[in-house]
Amino acid sequence: MQTATPVQRKAPRPRADALRNRERIVTAAREMFVEHGPEVPLDEIARRAGVGNATVYRNFPDRDALVREVVCSVMDRTAAAAEVALTETGDAFEALERFVHAAADERISALCPMISSTFDKHHPDLEAARERVERLVAEVMDRARTAGQLRSDVDVGEVMIAVAQLSRPPAGTDCVHADRFVHRHLQLFLDGLRAPARSALPGAAVTLEDLRRP
């Protein structure tokens, strides 16, 4: 007598309303992390998202899971902006400029206190998202460098630092009001990246490995 082979069943796909709720939670969390920092109460996030506390915990069992999803979401959107820059067939430096301004709009600076918190920075999802961003930004910069438009003594780390620092409001200022200066200051930075270089930079180019070194 043969034993019947068990039928492999596909996992049910999440309902559309469940996916929308999850996206609303992530969007609300991202906004509130920017405004108030990563320790904002989860019930406040639920209120802004227009869902109940139970819905938040059903999607994200703890704060670390929600923070990780927000970080991955921002990095995914930043990577998408880099992909758009790579598809542009016009001026390579202008594509780099558009990417930098788009990355600043994602408020990637808000990730810094979250990434430095106690949650697992080496989670596979985080590492995959970070590696994708880094690879794509390097490609955007390499294209501008090959075109002779990007100075040769800069590296990916400098762009990531500038986007993070220049899109972060100064201490004691309101982040919403400080936003009106971000793109002006980013353009000043970008003008300094153009080749030929007007001056010699002190020290060596900042690599991604330099950023990770304690």
Protein Blocks (a to p, Z undefined) as FASTA:
>chain_A
ZZddddddddddddfklmmmmmmmmmmmmmmmmmnojkbcfklmmmmnopafklmmmmmm
bfklmmmmmmmmmmmmmmmmmmmmmmpcbdfklmmmmmmmmmmmnommlmmmmmmmmbdf
kbfklmmmmmmmmmmmmmmmmmmmmnopacfkbcfklmmmmmmmmmpccehiafklmmmm
mmmmmmmmmmmmpccdfbdcehjdddfklmmpZZ
